[in-house]
Amino acid sequence: MSEAWEEAYVRERLAGEEIVFHTGTLTAHPELSDPAADALCIFIDSSIGAAELDRFPALKLIATRSTGFDHIDLAAAKARGITVVTVPFYGENTVAEFTFALILALSRRIIDADERVREGTFSPLGLRGFDLEGKTLGVVGTGHIGAHVIRMAQGFNMKVVGFDAFPNQDLSHTLNFPYLPLTELLATADIVTLHVPYNEHTHHLINKENIGMLKKGSYLINTARGAVVETDALLDALKSELLAGAGLDVLEEESTIQDTASKVAEENRYLIDHPRVIVTPHLAFNTTEAVERILDTAAANIKNFASGAPTNVLPLP
């Protein structure tokens, strides 16, 4: 747990259970082991592989407080007969709202304007933005979050085009937007926003082979996972000014950002320093309401597993 109130919140929902709380990530506690622990509750910043599982030999359940599960070695969990449960829904509105926070910050130069005023200059010169009305938003991934983004975009009178590996024609009809092939979406959209899970199929979904299809002067928003975008390709698109800018809540290999020897970390620092890029620290989920929903679901997952009726179980390979 990262905040003190979370411990009391969870203890209230798992009353009677023996719980040990640790601040920080499992990686930050290499000495931590427990031969009797039945369940491990983690977040995305704690990687779980065979070595970590060896430290908890009695483990029966991994409850991740996230929708994504790329931080867990599912094959290692399956080999040990461990059930993995997730929080599939907690904040489609929460992440969608943050997506538009990034879009608006870019379209209206809000961060540049704030920095200018803080430096003592109260002038709008050089800070002209652009309207969202009439622009085309390309939504890559039209699940719960993507659908909410589409509804918001229509509130701004934007045009919307979508891409999904499994197009939802009912959603397309209800929200009145067309599905396009990915390359056609990239060529059409003024702003492309990513809302796909991270897996072997979405690794580098935006890459050197297709990023050149982007409409010149467009913007890229990523609140999904960093590795959905090939960092080299993103840098090339920014340097050539194919992309006018980007809003990134996630970075590829973001956990290594302080590692000066890492090539991707060096590229991430370039993005952080870029004047037309906004980078935030994996923050899109982080509202009081969403965190409470995450904790509620995680606690319910643990209780349901203990009672023999597990919920939100992840199919293991």
C-alpha positions in Angstrom: 0.0 0.0 0.0 1.2 3.5 -0.7 -0.9 5.6 1.6 -1.8 5.2 5.2 -5.6 5.5 4.8 -5.6 2.5 2.4 -4.6 0.1 5.2 -7.6 1.1 7.4 -9.9 1.0 4.4 -8.8 -2.6 3.4 -8.8 -3.9 7.0 -12.4 -2.7 7.4 -13.4 -4.7 4.2 -11.4 -7.8 5.2 -12.2 -7.8 8.9 -11.0 -11.0 10.7 -8.3 -11.7 8.1 -4.6 -11.8 9.0 -3.0 -9.1 6.9 0.5 -7.7 6.7 1.0 -4.4 4.9 4.2 -3.3 3.2 4.9 0.2 1.8 6.5 0.3 -1.6 7.0 -2.4 -4.2 7.9 -6.1 -3.8 11.1 -5.2 -5.8 12.0 -2.7 -3.0 11.8 -5.5 -0.5 14.1 -8.3 -1.8 14.4 -9.7 1.7 10.6 -10.2 2.0 9.3 -13.7 2.2 6.5 -15.5 3.9 6.3 -19.3 4.0 2.7 -19.3 5.2 1.1 -16.5 3.1 -2.0 -17.7 1.1 -2.5 -14.5 -0.9 -0.4 -11.7 -2.3 -2.1 -8.3 -3.2 0.0 -6.2 -5.5 0.0 -3.3 -7.9 1.5 -2.9 -11.4 4.9 -1.7 -10.0 5.5 -5.1 -8.4 6.8 -7.6 -10.9 6.0 -11.2 -10.0 8.0 -14.0 -11.6 9.3 -17.4 -10.6 11.9 -16.0 -8.2 9.4 -13.9 -6.4 7.0 -16.8 -6.1 9.7 -18.9 -4.6 9.6 -16.5 -1.7 5.9 -17.4 -1.0 5.8 -21.2 -1.3 2.2 -21.5 0.2 0.7 -18.9 -2.1 -2.7 -19.7 -3.6 -3.8 -16.3 -4.9 -2.3 -13.2 -6.5 -4.8 -10.3 -6.4 -3.5 -7.5 -8.5 -5.1 -4.1 -7.9 -5.1 -3.4 -11.7 -6.8 -4.3 -14.9 -3.5 -5.0 -16.6 -1.5 -8.0 -15.7 1.7 -7.8 -17.7 3.7 -7.5 -14.5 2.8 -11.1 -13.5 4.4 -14.2 -15.0 1.2 -16.1 -15.7 3.0 -19.3 -16.7 4.9 -19.4 -13.5 1.7 -18.8 -11.5 0.0 -21.6 -13.4 2.9 -24.0 -12.8 2.4 -23.5 -9.1 -1.4 -23.7 -9.2 -1.9 -20.1 -8.2 -5.1 -18.2 -9.1 -4.7 -14.7 -10.5 -7.5 -12.2 -10.1 -7.7 -8.6 -11.4 -9.8 -5.5 -11.2 -11.4 -5.4 -14.7 -13.4 -2.2 -14.2 -12.7 0.6 -11.9 -12.6 3.9 -13.8 -13.5 4.0 -17.5 -14.6 7.6 -16.8 -11.5 8.3 -14.7 -9.0 7.4 -17.4 -11.2 9.0 -20.1 -11.3 12.2 -18.2 -7.5 12.2 -17.8 -7.2 11.5 -21.6 -9.1 14.7 -22.2 -7.0 16.5 -19.6 -4.0 15.7 -21.7 -5.7 16.6 -25.0 -6.9 20.0 -23.6 -3.5 20.7 -22.1 -1.9 20.2 -25.5 -4.6 21.9 -27.6 -4.7 25.0 -25.4 -1.0 25.2 -24.3 -2.0 25.1 -20.7 1.3 24.0 -19.2 3.3 26.5 -21.3 0.9 29.2 -20.2 1.1 28.3 -16.5 4.9 28.2 -16.6 5.0 31.6 -18.3 2.9 33.3 -15.7 4.9 31.7 -12.9 8.0 33.2 -14.5 6.4 36.6 -14.3 5.1 37.1 -17.8 1.4 37.7 -18.2 0.9 37.5 -22.0 -0.9 35.2 -24.4 1.6 35.9 -27.3 2.8 32.6 -28.8 0.3 30.5 -26.9 -2.4 30.2 -29.6 -4.0 26.8 -29.5 -6.7 25.0 -31.6 -10.3 24.1 -31.2 -11.3 20.5 -30.7 -14.7 21.0 -32.4 -14.6 19.6 -35.9 -11.3 17.7 -35.3 -11.1 13.9 -35.8 -10.3 11.8 -32.8 -8.9 8.3 -33.6 -9.7 5.9 -30.7 -7.6 2.8 -30.7 -9.3 0.3 -28.5 -13.1 0.7 -28.0 -13.6 -1.2 -24.7 -15.0 0.4 -21.6 -12.5 3.3 -21.5 -12.4 3.9 -25.2 -16.2 4.0 -25.4 -16.3 6.6 -22.7 -13.7 8.7 -24.6 -15.9 8.5 -27.6 -18.9 9.9 -25.7 -16.7 12.7 -24.3 -15.4 13.5 -27.8 -18.9 13.8 -29.1 -19.6 16.3 -26.4 -16.9 18.5 -27.9 -18.5 18.0 -31.4 -15.5 16.1 -32.6 -15.6 13.5 -35.3 -14.6 10.0 -34.1 -13.1 7.0 -35.9 -12.3 3.8 -34.1 -10.0 0.8 -34.4 -10.4 -2.5 -32.5 -9.2 -6.0 -33.0 -12.7 -7.0 -32.2 -15.0 -4.3 -33.5 -18.2 -3.7 -31.6 -20.8 -3.0 -34.2 -23.5 -2.3 -31.7 -21.3 0.3 -30.1 -20.5 1.7 -33.5 -24.2 2.1 -34.3 -25.2 3.5 -30.9 -22.4 6.1 -30.8 -22.4 6.7 -34.5 -18.7 6.2 -35.4 -17.0 4.1 -38.0 -14.3 1.5 -37.5 -11.3 1.8 -39.8 -8.1 -0.3 -40.3 -5.4 1.0 -38.0 -3.3 2.6 -40.8 -6.3 4.4 -42.2 -7.2 5.7 -38.7 -3.6 7.0 -38.3 -3.9 8.8 -41.6 -7.3 10.3 -40.8 -7.1 11.4 -37.1 -6.0 14.8 -35.9 -5.5 13.2 -32.4 -4.9 9.5 -31.8 -5.6 8.1 -28.4 -4.6 4.6 -27.2 -6.9 2.4 -25.0 -5.8 -1.1 -25.5 -4.5 -3.7 -23.0 -0.8 -4.6 -23.2 0.0 -8.1 -24.5 2.0 -9.8 -27.2 -0.5 -8.6 -29.8 -0.3 -4.9 -28.8 3.4 -4.7 -28.1 4.6 -1.8 -30.3 1.2 -1.5 -31.9 2.4 1.9 -33.0 5.8 1.3 -34.5 8.4 2.3 -37.1 6.5 0.5 -39.9 3.2 2.3 -39.3 3.9 5.6 -37.5 4.7 7.2 -40.9 1.0 6.8 -41.7 0.1 9.5 -39.1 -1.5 12.7 -40.4 1.2 15.4 -40.4 0.7 17.7 -37.4 -1.3 15.2 -35.4 -1.0 14.4 -31.7 -0.6 11.1 -29.9 -2.1 10.3 -26.5 -1.2 7.2 -24.5 -2.8 6.4 -21.2 -2.6 2.6 -21.8 0.9 1.0 -21.5 4.2 2.5 -22.6 5.2 -0.5 -24.7 2.2 -0.2 -26.9 4.3 2.5 -28.6 7.8 1.8 -30.0 9.8 4.6 -28.4 12.3 4.9 -31.3 9.4 5.4 -33.7 7.8 8.1 -31.4 11.1 10.0 -31.2 11.5 9.9 -35.0 7.9 11.2 -35.5 8.6 14.1 -33.1 11.9 15.0 -34.6 10.6 15.1 -38.1 7.5 17.1 -36.9 5.2 14.5 -38.3 3.7 14.6 -34.8 3.0 18.0 -33.4 3.1 16.7 -29.9 2.2 13.9 -27.5 0.5 13.4 -24.1 2.0 10.4 -22.4 0.9 9.0 -19.0 3.0 5.9 -19.6 6.5 5.3 -21.0 8.2 2.2 -22.3 10.3 0.7 -19.5 9.2 3.5 -17.2 10.6 1.7 -14.2 14.1 2.1 -15.5 13.9 5.8 -16.1 16.7 6.5 -13.6 19.0 4.0 -15.2 21.4 6.2 -17.1 22.8 3.1 -18.9 19.4 2.2 -20.5 18.8 3.3 -24.1 15.1 3.5 -23.5 15.6 5.5 -20.3 17.7 8.0 -22.3 14.9 8.2 -24.9 12.3 8.7 -22.2 14.3 11.6 -20.8 14.3 13.1 -24.3 10.5 12.9 -24.2 10.3 14.4 -20.7 12.4 17.4 -21.8 10.6 17.8 -25.2 8.7 21.2 -25.4 5.8 19.6 -27.2 5.3 16.5 -25.1 3.5 16.2 -21.7 4.6 13.3 -19.6 2.8 12.3 -16.4 3.7 9.5 -14.0 1.2 6.8 -14.8 -1.5 8.9 -13.2 -4.7 8.4 -15.2 -6.3 6.0 -12.7 -5.5 8.1 -9.7 -8.6 9.7 -8.3 -10.0 9.1 -4.8 -13.1 7.5 -6.2 -11.2 5.1 -8.6 -8.7 4.1 -5.9 -11.6 3.2 -3.6 -13.3 1.2 -6.3 -10.0 -0.6 -6.9 -9.6 -1.5 -3.2 -13.3 -2.5 -3.0 -12.9 -4.9 -5.9 -9.5 -6.3 -4.7 -10.9 -7.0 -1.2 -14.0 -8.6 -2.7 -11.8 -10.8 -4.9 -9.9 -12.0 -1.9 -13.0 -12.7 0.1 -14.7 -14.5 -2.7 -11.7 -16.7 -3.3 -11.5 -17.6 0.3 -15.2 -18.5 0.3 -14.7 -20.8 -2.7 -16.4 -18.6 -5.3 -13.6 -16.7 -6.9 -14.4 -13.6 -9.0 -12.5 -11.8 -11.8 -10.2 -14.8 -12.4 -7.7 -14.4 -15.1 -7.5 -17.4 -17.6 -3.9 -18.8 -17.4 -2.0 -19.9 -20.5 
